[in-house]
C-alpha cells in the first residue's frame, strides 16, 4: 500500500518554522540566511574533494627534466586537494596503455604529453567518450587540437628553435650539431628544424641513444673528431648538454655548447662558462598548470586559451649574465 503524501498544512508549517528560525538568527547573531563565506569555500572545496588526476608522460627513466614536471604537478595537486597519479613510459604504445588505464580507473582528469601524437588519438578519444577532460603539456603543440585535447601548456618548439638559430648567428657560429636524443619525438625534431630555418651556418642532426649517457658522450665526441669544422653543439635536454661538455673535452674540440632545458647542474655549467646558454621552457610550470587547469575546469568551468590557443611557458634564454636570477630556484629543484 502506498503511503499518502503529507498534508499541505504540514508543508506550510515547516516553511513557517524555517522562516521564523532565519529571522531569529538574524536578530540574535547577524548570521546570513544564504550561508557564510566559509560555507561557500567548503562547497567549492567539496566539488574537488577526492578529485583524481593522472599525469601520463613519455619521460624516460632517470631524466631529471621529468622530475621538474612532476614536482610542479604535485605542487598544484597539493594546493587543490587532488589525488595525483604520475606515470610515464618512453614507448608510445605503452604510454597509450597508461592513458587507457586512467580511463578505466575513472580518473576525473588526465594530463598527457604528445611526443608521438598518433599513438594518443585512440586513448584520448576513449577518455572524451567517458566524459574525462584531457589536457596536453610539453609535446605536441601542433597536434593538441586535432587530437581533441581541452588545453595545452608548453613551448612552441619551432619558435624556440628559430630563436636559437638567431642566437647562434649573433655568437658568430658557423657549423652547428643538433643532438637528438629521441628519434621521432615531434618536439625535438621541431627544435632542430626551427634552428635550421634561421641559422645562417650549416646544421647537422646527430641521433643518439638518450637512455645511455655514456653512449651519448662517446657518439658526440666521435662526431667532433670526424668533423673539426663543428664549432657549436646544441643539445635538446639539460643532461645531454653536460654530456656534450664532456665530449668536447674528450675530443679536443674547440666547439661551444648550448642546450635546451635547465636543471641545477646545468645552471652551474652556465655560470662557469662551460655552456653558453640554455633555453628554459619551465617544466615545473608545465606540470603545475596542467594539473591546476583540470581542477579549474572541474570546479569552475575555466578553459585557458579559450580552448583554441596554447599557453606558452617558453622560450627564455638563461645565460651567464642572468643565471643568478634562477640559480636558487634550480637549487631547490623547481627550475
N, C-alpha and C positions, 0 to 999 in steps of 0.2 A: 504494500500500500504506500502511495506517495505521500510524503509529508507536505502539508499545505504551506505556502509562503507565509511569513509573519504578517500580521495585520498592519495596515498603513499607519495606524496610530503609534505602533512601536517604532517604526522608522522615524516618524516625526519627533517622538520623544528622544530618540538617540541623537538626532540632529540638533534639537534644542539644547540637550545636555552638553554636546560638543561646543556649541556656540557660547554657552554660559562659561564653560571652562576656559575658553580662549579669552573671553572678556576679563575673567578673574586673573588670568595670567598676566594680561597687560596692565591691569590696575596694581597688582601686587609687586611684580618684579620687572616689568618693562620688557618681557620677552616677546619675540616675534611669532605671530601665528604661522608665518610661512617657513619658519625654521631659521636656525642661526647660520652664520657663515661657516662655522665649524662643521655643521651638518652637510652643507654643500660640498665642502672639501672631502668629507668622508664619502659622500656619494660618488665624487669624481674618482677618488682612490679605489672605491669599490668596483667601479667599472673596469679597472685594470687589475683588480685583485686576482691573483692566480693566473695572470696572463702568461702564456708560454710562447717564447720566440726561439726559433732555431736559425743560427747563422751558419751557412754552408759555403766554405771557400775552397779554392783549388790549391791552397798553400801546401807546400811540401814539408816534410819533417825537418826540423832544425833551422827553418828560415825565420830569422828574427823579425822580419817585416810583419809576419802574421801575428807575432806576439803583440805588436803595437795595435794592430786592428782589433785583436781580441780584448786587449785592455780597455780600449775605447768603448767597445760593445759592453763590456762588463760594467764600466762606469755608468753608462746610460741605463743598463738594466737595474743596477743598484738604486739609482735615483728614482726610477719609475716603478719599482717593485715588481720587476719582471723575472720570471723563471727562465734563464737563458741557457740554451744548449749550443755549444760551439763544436762543429765537426768539420773535417776537411779531408780532401783526397786530391792528389795531383792528376789522377786518372779521370778523364771526363765521364766515362761510363760509371765509375764508382761514385763520382760526385753527384751524378744524376740520381743514383740509387739512394744517396743520402737525402736528397730533396724528397724523393718518394717516401722515405721513412718518416720524414717530418710530416708529410701529408697524412700518412696512416696513423701517426701519433696524435693527430688532430691539433697541431700547433695553431696558435692564434695569429701567427705571422711568421713569415720566412724572409730572410735576407740572403742573397746569393750573389756570387761573382760569376761573370760570363766570359771566362777566358776562352772557352770553346762553346760559343753560343748555340750551335746546332744541337749539342747534347742536352741543353737545358730546356728546349722548347716543349718537349713532351711532359716532363715533370712540372714545369710552370703551368702548363695547361691543366694538369690534374689538380694543382693547388687552387687555381682560379675556379675550377668546376666545383671544388669543395668549399668555396667561399672564403679561402685563405688569402689575404693580401700578401703580395711578394714584391720586395724592393730589391734593387741592384746596387752594387758598390764595386769600386776598384777597377773592374774589367768589363768591357762591353758597352762603351758609351754610344757606339753606333748601332748596337743591337738591342738595347733595353726596351725600346718602344715596340719594335716588331715582335719581340719575344713576349710582350704582354705584361711587362712589369709596371708597377704603380709609380715608382720614383727611382731616381738614380743619383748616387753620390760618388764622385771621383774626379779624376783629372782627364781632360781631353788630351789623350796621348799624342795625337798628331800635332796639336798646338804646342805641346811640351817639346816634342822632337824638333819642330821648326825653331823654337826658341833656343834650343841647344845648338842648332846649326848656326844661328846668328851669333851666338856666344863664341863658338869656335872661330868664326871669321874675325871677330873682334880680338881674339887671342892670337890671330895670325897662324892658326894651324893649317896644314896643307893635306894631310892624309890621315883620316880617322878610321879606327877599327871599332865597329859597333858589336859588342859581345852579347849574343842572345843565349840566355841560359835555359830557355824552354821553347823548343821548336813548335810553331803553330799557335802560340799564345797571341791572340789578336792585339792585345795591348802592347806587348813587347815589339811585335813586328811594326806596329804603327809608330813607335818611338824612332826606330831606325829609319823608316820611310820618311817621316817628317824631317828628321835631321838631314837626310839626303836632299830634300827639296830646297833647303835654304843654304846649306853649307857650300861654299864656293870651291872647296877642295874635293879630293876623292874620298869616297866612303865604301868600306868593305864590311860585310857582315861575317861574323865568326860564330858558329854554333857550337856550344859546349854543353856538357852534361852537368846541369846545375845541382844535381844531387851529390856530386863528388867534388868537393872543393879542391882537393889535391890535383885532380884531373883538370879542373878549370885553370888553375895556376900553370900547370905544365903546358896546356894547349895554347894559352895566350903567349907564354914565353917562347914556345916553339915558333909561333907565327911571327913574333917580333924578331927572332933570329933570322928567319927566312926573308923578311922584308924590312930592311932598315930604313925605308922611307916613311914608315908609320911613325908619326910624331904625336898622335893622340889616341888613347884607348878610352872608349866610352862604354861603361858597363851599365846594366839596367836594374841593378839592385845593390844595396849598400855592401853586403858581404862580398859581392863579386868585385866591387871597387877595391876592397882591401886585397883580394886575390890578385888583381891587376897590378897593384903596387908591388907585391912580391914578385910577380912575373917580370916586371920591368927591371927589378934588381937582378934577378937570376939571369936574364938575357943580356944584361949590359946595355940595354936600350936607353936612349935619352927621351923616350916618349913620355908625355904627360898623361895624367889620369883624371878623368871626370866620371861622375856617376849619377844615375837616378837614385832617389831614395836616401834615407838618412837613418842612422842609429847612433848610439853613444860612441862606439868605436870609430865610426866614420867621422863624427864631429871632431874627434881628436886628430884624425888624419888630415882634415881640412885645416884645423888650427895649426898643425905642424907643417903645412905646405906640401904634404905628400899627395893630396888630392886637390885639384884646382877648384872644383865646385861640386855641389850636389844639388839635384833638382828634388825639392821636397813636395810630395803630394799629400802629406799629412795623413798617414794611415790610421792613426788613433782617431782622428776626426771622422774618417770614413766609417769606422766601426761604430762610433758613438752616434753619428747622425742616422745611420741605417736603422739601428735599434730604436732610437728615440722617435724616428718617423713612424714606425709601426705603432708605437704607443699613442702618438698624437692622432694617427688615423683612426685607431680603435676607440679612443676616448673623446675625440673632438672633431673627427672628420677632416682633419687637415691633410693637404697633399702639397708637398714642396714642389715648386716649379710648375704648379698647376697641372702636373702630370704630363707636361709637354716639353719641359726644359730640364736639363740636368742641373744638379747643384755641384758646382766646381769647387774642389778642395786644393787645387794647384793649377799651374806650377809656380813655385817660388824658388829662387836661387839662393843657396847658402854658400857663402864664400868666406875667405879668411877675414874679410873686413866686417862681416856681420854675424859670424858664427857664435860669438859670445852671447848673442841675444837668445839663442835657442839651446845653448850648452846645458843649462841647469835642468831644462825640461827633458833633454835627451838623457841626462844622467839619472833622472827619475823614471825613465822608461816610457815616456809618453810622447816623445818626438823622435 
